[in-house]
Amino acid sequence: MLRDRDGLPVPDVAESLEFLANEGYSKVVIMPTHMIEGEEYNNKIVAPARAFEGRFESLKTGKVLLSDRKEIGRASCRERV
C-alpha cells in the first residue's frame, strides 16, 4: 500500500534482515501482524527468516494473533457487535 500509494520503498523480510545484519544487529525479533498462520505467513515471514539463522546471535519470530485452535475457537464464538 505505501509503495503503490506514496511511492515509499517497503523492504520485505529478507531485505530487512540483510540490512540489520549489515548494520551489526545481533538480536532480532520479527513480530507478524498476521491474524492466522497460513501460506503468506509461512512463505513471506518464516521461510525468509530461516535463511538468516546463524547470522544473528538471536533471531526469533513471534506467533500470529490466533496461534492455536483454542484462540481461533474463542474468536469465532464471540458475539459480533
C-alpha positions, -999 to 999 in steps of 0.1 A, spaced: 0 0 0 27 25 9 47 16 -22 17 20 -45 0 50 -29 30 70 -17 59 56 -37 77 47 -5 101 17 -6 88 -12 16 115 -38 22 105 -75 25 117 -97 54 149 -108 36 158 -72 27 152 -60 62 172 -88 78 201 -82 54 201 -46 64 201 -54 101 229 -79 97 250 -54 77 243 -28 104 257 -51 131 225 -60 149 228 -92 169 193 -98 183 162 -96 161 126 -102 168 101 -104 139 65 -96 151 40 -106 125 7 -87 120 -10 -117 106 -42 -130 122 -37 -166 114 -8 -188 103 -11 -196 66 7 -197 33 15 -160 33 29 -160 68 50 -192 62 63 -180 28 68 -143 34 79 -144 71 91 -177 83 109 -191 52 130 -159 46 138 -157 83 152 -193 83 177 -183 56 192 -159 81 196 -184 110 232 -182 122 237 -146 111 224 -132 143 231 -141 179 193 -144 183 166 -144 156 130 -150 168 97 -149 151 66 -141 171 34 -160 168 4 -149 148 -26 -134 168 -47 -166 166 -19 -191 171 -38 -221 184 -71 -238 179 -84 -225 213 -78 -189 203 -94 -195 169 -124 -211 186 -128 -183 211 -126 -156 184 -152 -173 162 -176 -177 191 -175 -141 203 -206 -120 199 -204 -97 170 -210 -60 177 
